[in-house]
Amino acid sequence: MFRIIATAITALAFTAGFALQADAGNFLVLDENVDDVLEALTSGGGTASKSDDAYMGSESLFVQSTGNDGQKFNQNMPQWAHKIVEDPSGPDEFRYITFAWKKDGGNGIQLQMHGAPGGWGHRYHAGANVKNWNPSLQVDENIPAVWTEITKDLFEDWGAFTMSGMAFTAWDGNGGFWDAVHLHSDPTPPTSVEPQGKLASSWAELKAGR
């Protein structure tokens, strides 16, 4: 496993809905909750599924490179209104994003965030920008052939915005894997995996509107 940590420091914001925990400056988007993530990803030509090839815990999100865009996304995740700000202080304010990914073949992989202002104009990719979707910041010249953890300063990269959605974009090859996706207010990436029971309970509360 490799860790690439961005030294530039600024914003990241996500709201409650697609994530499980939003306490102590940490919003867990994806970890041991792949079934719920799959339910939320309602658009895109790729085929998404749960994989037991995980960076942390026992499961990850796999998006197969099928369809004309090779991705799964939702630009309006339920209850998402995460604020990316320079100095996060509220429960739904963040500055950084950490995620782990891996690519099985092909030339590129991308993670996209939808928000206002900017729409889908908040992107990171490794390898080639296969479909030339810009703006996008390249985090590595090569695709991550093994699990690789990335931490980026959203505020420094994109300025202040309110995040409403996310796209997991495999593009080509056999597909891409994602795991351990967090929004956080402190520059140090979260390292713990939440207990499965606690995650399941949180999702149940969200679905019940609590």
Sequence and secondary structure as in RCSB ss.txt:
>XXXX:A:sequence
MFRIIATAITALAFTAGFALQADAGNFLVLDENVDDVLEALTSGGGTASKSDDAYMGSESLFVQSTGNDGQKFNQ
NMPQWAHKIVEDPSGPDEFRYITFAWKKDGGNGIQLQMHGAPGGWGHRYHAGANVKNWNPSLQVDENIPAVWTEI
TKDLFEDWGAFTMSGMAFTAWDGNGGFWDAVHLHSDPTPPTSVEPQGKLASSWAELKAGR
>XXXX:A:secstr
 EEEE          SSS S EETTEEEEESS HHHHHHH  B SSEEEEES  SSTT EEEEE  TTT EEEES
S TT  EEE SS  STTEE EEEEEEEEESSSEEEEEEEEETTEEEEEEEEE  TT  SS EEEESS  SS EEE
EEEHHHHH SEEEEEEEEE  SSSEEEEEEEEEESSSS       HHHHHHHHHHHHTT 
